[in-house]
Amino acid sequence: MSTAASQVETPVLELKDLRVHFTTRTGALFRRNVVKAVDGISVSVRKGRTVGVVGESGSGKTTLANVIVGLQEPTGGELLYRGQRVGTTPAAHKEFGKAITMIFQNASTALNPRMTTHDIIRDPMDVHAMGSTADRSKRVRGLLDLVGLPGSAAEAVPAQLSGGQRQRVAIARALALKPEVIVADEPTSALDVSVRAQVLNLLIDLKEELDLGMVFISHDIQTVRHISDDILVMTGGKAVEQGPAAEVLTNPTTDYTRSLLRAAPSLLHTT
């Protein structure tokens, strides 16, 4: 699908004035305090495009990711899937869970240490009863090849793999159900610099080959620059700047975005 076509079709995901507010009680008198973790975020995610979400720790970007994949209920606003509000029934949540999947920050903690790579990747297919047992095993083999892992990795447990290989397994698991959108929450921050660019380039290739929508979350604006088509800059739960990546990064309009650019020397050689 061409980029022009992906821009005019209905977005796979839309967030409209999304809010997540928490009430806490602090101080000696336990005064009521409202924490606005996400406060009025609106963004669209289309097939074949990556939305980069960048901000410092505590900016609200991980809470936003959790809302997108259904791990956190919003307290206001709308989350739309193909133009319709995300359903609240178990069946609707199951359908949404197949369409939107997540790659977590640290594969070492996200992968079951007792399961083989084959079983880790096949597990989502088992949960959703996707195809026959033979079909699932065949898809596991295909996914291993797709993410650049040898067939021999199928019988390895996570402790027998390198950090980069574990993250490739996590990516393969996220692709198991043929999702439309992948949410990647700091997927390279736990990796050595030497393999970080390899994993980023793999995600770029997969997005293009599979026509995926992607939400890529990072505190490093230079990493976001490398992978994103559009960028959302967050601080204090709010969007302070958003738009096409080239525009936001070439001509930032806020001091906050400029400070992120100054504070993050590139670890990737980009052109």
Buried (B, 14 or more C-beta within 10 A) or exposed (E): EEEEEBEEEEBBBBBBEBBBBEEEEEEEEEEEEEBBBBBBBBBBBBBBBBBBBBBBEBBBBBBBBBBBBBEBEBBEBEBBBEEEEBEEEEEBEEBBBBBBBBBBBBBBEBBEEEBBBBBBBBBBBEEBEBEEEEEBBEBBEEBBEBBBBEEEBBEBBBEEBEBBBBBBBBBBBBBBBEBBBBBBBBBBBBBEEEBBBBBBEBBBEBBEEBBBBBBBBBBBBBBBBBBBBBBBBBBBBBBBBBBEBEBBBEEBEEEBBEBBBEEBEEEBEEE
